[in-house]
Amino acid sequence: RLFVGIEKLLMELVKAGADRGEMHQILRNKALEAWDAVRDGKTNPIKDLITSDPEITKFMESTQITTALEDPAYLGDAPARANAMADTIRTAIKS
């Protein structure tokens, strides 16, 4: 769930004055680092990685970062992608 919140966090960072491209790269690197940990069976460290990054915390406090990452109402484009995948599967089954 926290990986989905990265998109919202990026938007919030840009609203706070951060450079979109720079933040995208930082967040991408943090997400890849966290994903490696998850694949190794460790707890997802994404929140700690992001809230401890000085380039990010110049623009947002850790509580604001956590709020953006954990927003339960934010799903990004996940519902549309899930519906498209379901349609693809239904079409394949009918064929």
MOKAZI-V632525 format. One record per residue. N is the residue number from 0. RES is the residue in one letter. PHI is phi in radians with two decimals (none if undefined). OMEGA is omega in radians with two decimals (999 if undefined). NEAR is the number of other ideal C-beta (glycine too) atoms within 10 Angstrom. Layout:
# MOKAZI-V632525
n->N res->RES phi->PHI omega->OMEGA near->NEAR
n->N res->RES phi->PHI omega->OMEGA near->NEAR
This chain:
# MOKAZI-V632525
n->0 res->R phi->none omega->-3.12 near->11
n->1 res->L phi->-1.15 omega->3.11 near->16
n->2 res->F phi->-1.12 omega->3.12 near->14
n->3 res->V phi->-1.11 omega->-3.11 near->15
n->4 res->G phi->-1.20 omega->-3.13 near->24
n->5 res->I phi->-1.11 omega->3.12 near->21
n->6 res->E phi->-1.08 omega->3.12 near->17
n->7 res->K phi->-1.13 omega->3.12 near->18
n->8 res->L phi->-1.05 omega->3.11 near->25
n->9 res->L phi->-1.02 omega->3.13 near->18
n->10 res->M phi->-1.09 omega->3.14 near->14
n->11 res->E phi->-1.18 omega->3.10 near->20
n->12 res->L phi->-1.11 omega->3.12 near->26
n->13 res->V phi->-1.13 omega->3.08 near->15
n->14 res->K phi->-1.06 omega->-3.13 near->10
n->15 res->A phi->-1.45 omega->3.06 near->13
n->16 res->G phi->1.88 omega->-3.14 near->9
n->17 res->A phi->-1.34 omega->3.07 near->19
n->18 res->D phi->-1.32 omega->-3.05 near->13
n->19 res->R phi->-1.05 omega->-3.11 near->11
n->20 res->G phi->-1.09 omega->3.13 near->9
n->21 res->E phi->-1.13 omega->-3.14 near->12
n->22 res->M phi->-1.17 omega->3.11 near->22
n->23 res->H phi->-1.02 omega->-3.12 near->16
n->24 res->Q phi->-1.15 omega->3.12 near->12
n->25 res->I phi->-1.08 omega->-3.12 near->19
n->26 res->L phi->-1.13 omega->3.10 near->20
n->27 res->R phi->-1.08 omega->3.13 near->12
n->28 res->N phi->-1.10 omega->3.11 near->12
n->29 res->K phi->-1.14 omega->3.14 near->20
n->30 res->A phi->-1.11 omega->3.12 near->16
n->31 res->L phi->-1.14 omega->3.09 near->9
n->32 res->E phi->-1.11 omega->3.13 near->12
n->33 res->A phi->-1.16 omega->-3.14 near->22
n->34 res->W phi->-1.09 omega->3.08 near->13
n->35 res->D phi->-1.02 omega->3.13 near->11
n->36 res->A phi->-1.13 omega->3.14 near->14
n->37 res->V phi->-1.09 omega->3.12 near->13
n->38 res->R phi->-1.10 omega->3.10 near->8
n->39 res->D phi->-1.45 omega->3.10 near->7
n->40 res->G phi->1.51 omega->3.13 near->6
n->41 res->K phi->-1.56 omega->3.07 near->10
n->42 res->T phi->-1.18 omega->3.14 near->9
n->43 res->N phi->-1.07 omega->-3.11 near->14
n->44 res->P phi->-1.63 omega->-2.98 near->16
n->45 res->I phi->-0.98 omega->-3.11 near->22
n->46 res->K phi->-1.08 omega->3.13 near->17
n->47 res->D phi->-1.15 omega->3.13 near->13
n->48 res->L phi->-1.08 omega->-3.09 near->18
n->49 res->I phi->-1.33 omega->-3.08 near->26
n->50 res->T phi->-1.24 omega->3.11 near->17
n->51 res->S phi->-1.78 omega->-3.12 near->13
n->52 res->D phi->-1.49 omega->-3.08 near->16
n->53 res->P phi->-1.15 omega->3.11 near->6
n->54 res->E phi->-1.22 omega->3.13 near->13
n->55 res->I phi->-1.47 omega->-3.08 near->22
n->56 res->T phi->-1.25 omega->2.98 near->14
n->57 res->K phi->-1.17 omega->-3.03 near->11
n->58 res->F phi->-1.88 omega->-3.11 near->17
n->59 res->M phi->-2.51 omega->3.04 near->21
n->60 res->E phi->-1.34 omega->-3.08 near->10
n->61 res->S phi->-1.05 omega->3.12 near->14
n->62 res->T phi->-1.16 omega->3.10 near->9
n->63 res->Q phi->-1.18 omega->3.12 near->16
n->64 res->I phi->-1.09 omega->-3.14 near->22
n->65 res->T phi->-1.07 omega->3.12 near->17
n->66 res->T phi->-1.05 omega->3.13 near->15
n->67 res->A phi->-1.14 omega->-3.12 near->20
n->68 res->L phi->-1.17 omega->-3.01 near->21
n->69 res->E phi->-1.80 omega->-3.12 near->15
n->70 res->D phi->-1.05 omega->-3.08 near->15
n->71 res->P phi->-1.21 omega->-3.12 near->7
n->72 res->A phi->-1.50 omega->-3.06 near->5
n->73 res->Y phi->-1.66 omega->3.13 near->16
n->74 res->L phi->-2.10 omega->-3.10 near->16
n->75 res->G phi->1.05 omega->-3.14 near->13
n->76 res->D phi->-1.69 omega->-3.11 near->10
n->77 res->A phi->-1.00 omega->3.13 near->11
n->78 res->P phi->-1.07 omega->3.14 near->9
n->79 res->A phi->-1.14 omega->3.12 near->10
n->80 res->R phi->-1.16 omega->3.12 near->11
n->81 res->A phi->-1.14 omega->3.10 near->11
n->82 res->N phi->-1.11 omega->3.11 near->10
n->83 res->A phi->-1.11 omega->3.11 near->11
n->84 res->M phi->-1.14 omega->3.11 near->10
n->85 res->A phi->-1.08 omega->3.10 near->10
n->86 res->D phi->-1.10 omega->3.11 near->10
n->87 res->T phi->-1.08 omega->-3.14 near->10
n->88 res->I phi->-1.15 omega->3.13 near->10
n->89 res->R phi->-1.04 omega->3.13 near->10
n->90 res->T phi->-1.10 omega->3.13 near->9
n->91 res->A phi->-1.15 omega->3.14 near->8
n->92 res->I phi->-1.19 omega->-3.13 near->7
n->93 res->K phi->-1.22 omega->-3.08 near->6
n->94 res->S phi->-1.37 omega->999 near->5
